[in-house]
Amino acid sequence: MSSVLGDVDDDLLHVATFNVRRPLPRLLTRSVDRWDRRRPAMMQVLSRESPSLLGAQEVLPAPALDIRRALGPSYARIGAGRRRRGQGEGCPIFFDQTRLELLEGRQLALSDSPDEAGSRSWGNPLPRAMVVGVFRDRRTRSDLAVINTHLDPFSSRSRIRGAEAVRREVRRTGLPTVVMGDLNAGAGSPALAALQRSDLLLDAWAVAAERVTPPYGTYAGYRPPVRFGARIDWILVTTDIAVERIGIDARLEDGVAPSDHLAVHAVIEVPQ
């Protein structure tokens, strides 16, 4: 099986967002959701795709090691768990160090106290965070910022305030920026409106020169993918980034879905 995007030109970047679905106790899961079944499929798809930048969500410590192993020894990550001491589930960024030099990396709580890990403010029952990386492309010498997040599924207010916090961070970097994540919100939602206000960020799917797959809904729930379903997993870009190709990977690995979400992949060109 080949990459969902096909061959990628050397001067372009392959980026992806993927909610890998956290492992749950065996007694609480259906067979299709069991980690021992999904883990090999997840590792196989990541090994094959090997995006230069991966924004992952619902990542616990053990799966984080599996992701690193699947991507290969040249990959590193930024971002820890979202709780007070960096414990628990997180939304790290994995990146290929042979292609990208990390210039700045930090994690911020999505709250009124962003520097206080584990803090909550806006009605979300669990802490939420965003991970921010600033990179230099070793090949093209271009600088770009990448933000990965996972907005709250329960509170609309929290999603809107979280989106506003991400948008402020995009403005702070002042760089070509990619925002990735499971936003738990579809096109036209208040959260997406907050992110895209004043056309600061564009939907990579909408502006791509080529879409290599149908517009599947990205939360499949282990069912066959739905065309024109809600895209709640997003890649957004500032207006100075060109999106060459984009696709939503609905394929199974030896008959197994690696997650209840579908990964979104894009090939982008960052201005020099």
N, C-alpha and C positions, 0 to 999 in steps of 0.2 A: 504494500500500500504506500503510495507516495504522499508527500505533504499536501495538505488541503490547498495551499497557495501555489504549488508548483515551484519551479526554480526561482530564486531571488537574486537579482543583480547585486554585485559586490558592494556598490555604493548605497544601496537601500537597506533599511532596517526592518526586520521581522519582529513585530510586537504582538503580544497576545494577552488576553484576560481569561481566567479560568477559575470558577468556583469549584474546588475539588471535592467538596462535600466531606465534612468532618466524620471520622469514624464514630459510630455509636455502639453501645453494648449490643452484643449479638442477639440477646433476647428481645431487644426493642426494635429490631430491623427486619424487614422483608429480605428474602434471599438476594434480590437484585441490588439491595442497598448495603450488603455486608462488605466490610472493608477487605477481608481476606479474598473476596471475589473481585472487587473493584481495583485493588492495589496494583496487580500486574497490568491491568488494562490502562490505568492512569500512567504508569511508568513507561509502558510501551508507546503510548501516544506522545508523551513529552519527549522521549528519546528520539522519536521519528521527526517531530516538528522542530525541536530545538530552537525556539525563538530567541533572538538576541536579548529581548526583554520580556519577562513574564510577570504580570501582576496576578497573584493568586489570592484566593479568599477561602475562609474556613480552614486555615492551615494550623494544625496542632504540631507540637515539636517532632513527634516521630514521622508523620507525613512530610514535614519540611526536609528531613534527612532523605527520605525516599525521593522527593522532587530533585534535590541536589544530585543524588546518585543517577537518576534518570537523565538529567540534563548533561552531566559530565563533569570532570574535575576542573574545568576552566570556569565554572559558574560559582558565583558568590551570591549572598543575599543581604538585603537590609530590611529591618523591621522585625519586631518581636511580638509576643502576645499582647493583647490589648488591656490586660489587667495591670494592677498597680506595680507589680515587680516584673512586668514583661512576661507574665505567665499566661497560659491559656491560648485561645484561638487568636490568630492574627491575619493580617493581609500583607505579607511581605512582597518585595520585588526581588526577583532573581535575574541576574544579568551575566552575560558572557564577558569575562575580564579580558579575553584576548581581543575583543572588539571595542569594549567600552571601559573608560577610566572613570571611576567614581570620584567626583569632586566634592560632593556634599550629600549626606544622608541623614535623615531625621524622621522621627515618628511623632505625630501630634494627636492628642485626644480630640475627638469631635465634641467639644463642650465649651463652656465659657472660661475654662481654665486649661487651654490646650497643652501647656507644658506639664500638667499634672496627670501622669499616666493613670488610667483607670477611672478618671473623673467622668461624671454624667451630669447633664444639665437640662435636656430638652424633652424629657418624657420617655426616652428609650430605657427599657428595663436592664439592658446590659451595656457596658462601655463600648464605644465605637472609636475608630481611629483612622487616620490616613498616614501613609508612608510616602515620603517625598525623597526623590533622588535627583541629583544634578549630575549629568554625565558628559564626558567628551568622547566623541566617536574617534577612535584611534585611526580609522581609515580616512575619514573625510575632514577631521578636525572640527566638526560641527559640535556645538554645545546644545543640549536639550535637557529639559526637566521632565520628570515622570512622576505622576501621583497615582497611587493605588488605594482604593478604599472599598468599604462594604457598609452601605447605609442600612439603617434600621428597618426591619420588615414590618414593625408594628405601628410606629408613630409617624404620621405624615409630617407633623411639626418637626420631629427630629430629622427626617430626611431633608426637609427644606433648609433647616439651619445647618445641617451638615454640608449640603450642596453649596450654601453661601460661604461656608468656611473654606471649602475646596477652591471656590472661585477666587476668594481673597488670596489664597496661596498661589494660584496661577498668576495673579497680578504681581505678587511680591517677587516671584522669580524673574519676571521680565524676559523670559526666554521662550523659544519655541517649546511648547509643552504638550505632552500626551497625558490625558486623564483616563484611567481604566478602573473598572470595578463592577461588582454586583451592586447596582444602585437600588434594587427592589422597586423600581419605578419605570414605567414605560414612556414612550414618546408622547409629548403633550402634557405630561404630568407636572404638577407644581415644582417638584424637585428638579426635573430637567429644565423647566423654564428658568429656575433660579441659576442653574449652571450656565445656561446659554444666553442669559440676558446680555443685550448689546452686542450679540454675535462674537463674544470673546472666545467661545468654544463651539466647534462645529461637530455634528454627528459624522463620524468617519464613514459609516455605511452610506449616508446620503451623498457625501462628496467624493466617494471613491470613483476613480476612473473605470474600474472593473469590479463587478461583484461575481465571485466565482461559485457561489451557492445560492439557493433560494433564500428568501428572508424568513428564516425559521424563528419561532419563538425560542428564547434561549433557556427557559426553564421547562425542560422536557419531562421531568419526574419519572424517568425510565420508560416513558411511553414513546411511540413513534413521533418524530418531530412534526410540528404544526407549521405549515406555511402561513406567513403573515400573522403569526402569534406575537405576543408581547415580547419585545426585546428588553429584558431587565438587566442584562450584562452588556456593558457599553465600552466602546473606545471613542473618545472625543479628542479633538486636536485643535490647537490654535490655528488661526487662518494662514500662518506662514508655513505650515506643514502640508505637503502634498500626499494624498493617499492614493497609491497606485492600484492596489488590489485589497479586497477584504472578503472574508468568508466565515461562515458559521459551521463548525465541524460537528455534524450529526452522525458520523460513522461509528459503528461498533468495533471493538477490538476483539476478534475471535468470538463474536456474538455477545460481548459484554459491554455495557455502557460504563465508562470510567467514573461518571458522576451523574447526578440528577440535573446538572446544568450542562449546557453546550459551550464549548470554548469558542471565543471570537478571535480571529487572527487577521492581522493587517500588515501590508508592506507599505512603509512610509518613506518619504524623502524629506530630510531635515535641511533647511537652508544653510549654506556655508557662510 
